[in-house]
Amino acid sequence: MKKVRVSYFAILREQRGLGSEQVSTEASTAAELYEELRRIHGFTLAPGRVRVAVNDEFGPWSAAVREGDAFAFLPPVAGG
């Protein structure tokens, strides 16, 4: 198990009820981590609608999950 920090924004933050948390995971990629969190928390957005940042830089869904990493999941934001 790896411990990572996860931050949620916009609708994901609303659905989770938290802005960030530390999680233990066996996921090996950002995509696996998001799918794991999606199952647990009932997120409604598919990965194709969300961007991922790893350690403060946008990255691919194939980015490796390493102990101590920080992930941010950012859905599209409506503007007006």
CYANA upper distance limits for C-alpha pairs under 8 A (distance plus 0.5 A):
  1 MET  CA     24 SER  CA      6.35
  1 MET  CA     25 THR  CA      5.77
  1 MET  CA     26 GLU  CA      5.55
  2 LYS  CA     24 SER  CA      5.85
  2 LYS  CA     25 THR  CA      5.85
  2 LYS  CA     26 GLU  CA      6.80
  2 LYS  CA     65 VAL  CA      8.45
  2 LYS  CA     66 ARG  CA      7.17
  2 LYS  CA     67 GLU  CA      5.37
  2 LYS  CA     68 GLY  CA      8.03
  3 LYS  CA     22 GLN  CA      7.15
  3 LYS  CA     23 VAL  CA      6.05
  3 LYS  CA     24 SER  CA      4.92
  3 LYS  CA     25 THR  CA      6.98
  3 LYS  CA     67 GLU  CA      5.91
  3 LYS  CA     68 GLY  CA      6.39
  3 LYS  CA     69 ASP  CA      8.36
  4 VAL  CA     22 GLN  CA      6.14
  4 VAL  CA     23 VAL  CA      6.07
  4 VAL  CA     24 SER  CA      7.00
  4 VAL  CA     25 THR  CA      8.19
  4 VAL  CA     66 ARG  CA      7.98
  4 VAL  CA     67 GLU  CA      6.49
  4 VAL  CA     68 GLY  CA      5.42
  4 VAL  CA     69 ASP  CA      5.64
  4 VAL  CA     70 ALA  CA      6.34
  4 VAL  CA     71 PHE  CA      7.91
  5 ARG  CA     20 SER  CA      7.65
  5 ARG  CA     21 GLU  CA      6.32
  5 ARG  CA     22 GLN  CA      4.92
  5 ARG  CA     23 VAL  CA      6.83
  5 ARG  CA     68 GLY  CA      7.48
  5 ARG  CA     69 ASP  CA      6.87
  5 ARG  CA     70 ALA  CA      5.11
  5 ARG  CA     71 PHE  CA      6.61
  6 VAL  CA     20 SER  CA      5.91
  6 VAL  CA     21 GLU  CA      5.97
  6 VAL  CA     22 GLN  CA      6.62
  6 VAL  CA     23 VAL  CA      7.66
  6 VAL  CA     70 ALA  CA      6.37
  6 VAL  CA     71 PHE  CA      5.28
  6 VAL  CA     72 ALA  CA      6.18
  6 VAL  CA     73 PHE  CA      8.21
  7 SER  CA     19 GLY  CA      6.20
  7 SER  CA     20 SER  CA      4.61
  7 SER  CA     21 GLU  CA      7.14
  7 SER  CA     70 ALA  CA      8.25
  7 SER  CA     71 PHE  CA      6.72
  7 SER  CA     72 ALA  CA      5.07
  7 SER  CA     73 PHE  CA      6.90
  8 TYR  CA     12 LEU  CA      6.06
  8 TYR  CA     13 ARG  CA      5.29
  8 TYR  CA     16 ARG  CA      8.35
  8 TYR  CA     18 LEU  CA      7.82
  8 TYR  CA     19 GLY  CA      5.68
  8 TYR  CA     20 SER  CA      6.39
  8 TYR  CA     72 ALA  CA      6.50
  8 TYR  CA     73 PHE  CA      5.91
  8 TYR  CA     74 LEU  CA      7.23
  9 PHE  CA     13 ARG  CA      5.32
  9 PHE  CA     14 GLU  CA      8.40
  9 PHE  CA     19 GLY  CA      7.22
  9 PHE  CA     72 ALA  CA      8.31
  9 PHE  CA     73 PHE  CA      7.07
  9 PHE  CA     74 LEU  CA      6.01
  9 PHE  CA     75 PRO  CA      7.41
 10 ALA  CA     14 GLU  CA      7.02
 10 ALA  CA     74 LEU  CA      7.83
 10 ALA  CA     75 PRO  CA      7.19
 10 ALA  CA     77 VAL  CA      7.56
 11 ILE  CA     15 GLN  CA      6.55
 11 ILE  CA     75 PRO  CA      7.72
 12 LEU  CA     16 ARG  CA      6.50
 12 LEU  CA     43 PHE  CA      7.01
 12 LEU  CA     73 PHE  CA      8.32
 12 LEU  CA     74 LEU  CA      8.42
 12 LEU  CA     75 PRO  CA      7.85
 13 ARG  CA     17 GLY  CA      6.22
 13 ARG  CA     18 LEU  CA      6.12
 13 ARG  CA     19 GLY  CA      5.91
 14 GLU  CA     18 LEU  CA      7.72
 15 GLN  CA     41 HIS  CA      7.82
 15 GLN  CA     42 GLY  CA      8.00
 15 GLN  CA     43 PHE  CA      6.97
 16 ARG  CA     41 HIS  CA      6.62
 16 ARG  CA     43 PHE  CA      8.25
 25 THR  CA     33 LEU  CA      7.75
 27 ALA  CA     32 GLU  CA      5.74
 27 ALA  CA     33 LEU  CA      5.68
 27 ALA  CA     36 GLU  CA      8.20
 27 ALA  CA     65 VAL  CA      7.19
 28 SER  CA     32 GLU  CA      7.03
 28 SER  CA     33 LEU  CA      7.91
 28 SER  CA     64 ALA  CA      6.18
 28 SER  CA     65 VAL  CA      5.66
 28 SER  CA     66 ARG  CA      8.34
 29 THR  CA     33 LEU  CA      6.79
 29 THR  CA     61 TRP  CA      7.26
 29 THR  CA     62 SER  CA      5.83
 29 THR  CA     63 ALA  CA      5.86
 29 THR  CA     64 ALA  CA      5.02
 29 THR  CA     65 VAL  CA      5.71
 30 ALA  CA     34 TYR  CA      6.66
 30 ALA  CA     52 VAL  CA      7.97
 30 ALA  CA     60 PRO  CA      8.28
 30 ALA  CA     61 TRP  CA      5.56
 30 ALA  CA     62 SER  CA      6.50
 30 ALA  CA     63 ALA  CA      6.03
 30 ALA  CA     64 ALA  CA      6.89
 30 ALA  CA     65 VAL  CA      6.75
 30 ALA  CA     71 PHE  CA      8.41
 31 ALA  CA     35 GLU  CA      6.70
 31 ALA  CA     47 PRO  CA      7.92
 31 ALA  CA     61 TRP  CA      5.42
 31 ALA  CA     62 SER  CA      6.90
 32 GLU  CA     36 GLU  CA      6.59
 33 LEU  CA     37 LEU  CA      6.73
 33 LEU  CA     65 VAL  CA      8.42
 34 TYR  CA     38 ARG  CA      6.37
 34 TYR  CA     47 PRO  CA      7.94
 35 GLU  CA     39 ARG  CA      6.70
 35 GLU  CA     47 PRO  CA      8.42
 36 GLU  CA     40 ILE  CA      6.86
 37 LEU  CA     41 HIS  CA      6.36
 37 LEU  CA     42 GLY  CA      8.31
 37 LEU  CA     43 PHE  CA      8.18
 38 ARG  CA     42 GLY  CA      5.73
 38 ARG  CA     43 PHE  CA      5.23
 38 ARG  CA     44 THR  CA      8.06
 39 ARG  CA     43 PHE  CA      7.69
 45 LEU  CA     49 ARG  CA      6.72
 45 LEU  CA     50 VAL  CA      7.66
 45 LEU  CA     75 PRO  CA      8.32
 46 ALA  CA     50 VAL  CA      7.58
 47 PRO  CA     51 ARG  CA      8.13
 49 ARG  CA     75 PRO  CA      6.67
 49 ARG  CA     76 PRO  CA      7.32
 50 VAL  CA     73 PHE  CA      6.91
 50 VAL  CA     74 LEU  CA      5.96
 50 VAL  CA     75 PRO  CA      4.86
 50 VAL  CA     76 PRO  CA      7.17
 51 ARG  CA     58 PHE  CA      7.82
 51 ARG  CA     73 PHE  CA      6.37
 51 ARG  CA     74 LEU  CA      5.58
 51 ARG  CA     75 PRO  CA      6.76
 52 VAL  CA     58 PHE  CA      6.34
 52 VAL  CA     59 GLY  CA      6.54
 52 VAL  CA     60 PRO  CA      7.53
 52 VAL  CA     61 TRP  CA      7.33
 52 VAL  CA     71 PHE  CA      7.40
 52 VAL  CA     72 ALA  CA      6.20
 52 VAL  CA     73 PHE  CA      5.35
 52 VAL  CA     74 LEU  CA      6.77
 53 ALA  CA     57 GLU  CA      5.49
 53 ALA  CA     58 PHE  CA      4.48
 53 ALA  CA     59 GLY  CA      5.91
 53 ALA  CA     71 PHE  CA      6.12
 53 ALA  CA     72 ALA  CA      5.54
 53 ALA  CA     73 PHE  CA      7.14
 53 ALA  CA     74 LEU  CA      8.45
 54 VAL  CA     58 PHE  CA      6.73
 54 VAL  CA     59 GLY  CA      6.68
 54 VAL  CA     63 ALA  CA      8.20
 54 VAL  CA     69 ASP  CA      7.45
 54 VAL  CA     70 ALA  CA      6.23
 54 VAL  CA     71 PHE  CA      5.24
 54 VAL  CA     72 ALA  CA      7.13
 55 ASN  CA     69 ASP  CA      6.60
 55 ASN  CA     70 ALA  CA      5.39
 55 ASN  CA     71 PHE  CA      6.79
 56 ASP  CA     70 ALA  CA      7.92
 56 ASP  CA     71 PHE  CA      8.20
 56 ASP  CA     72 ALA  CA      8.25
 59 GLY  CA     63 ALA  CA      7.10
 65 VAL  CA     69 ASP  CA      7.35
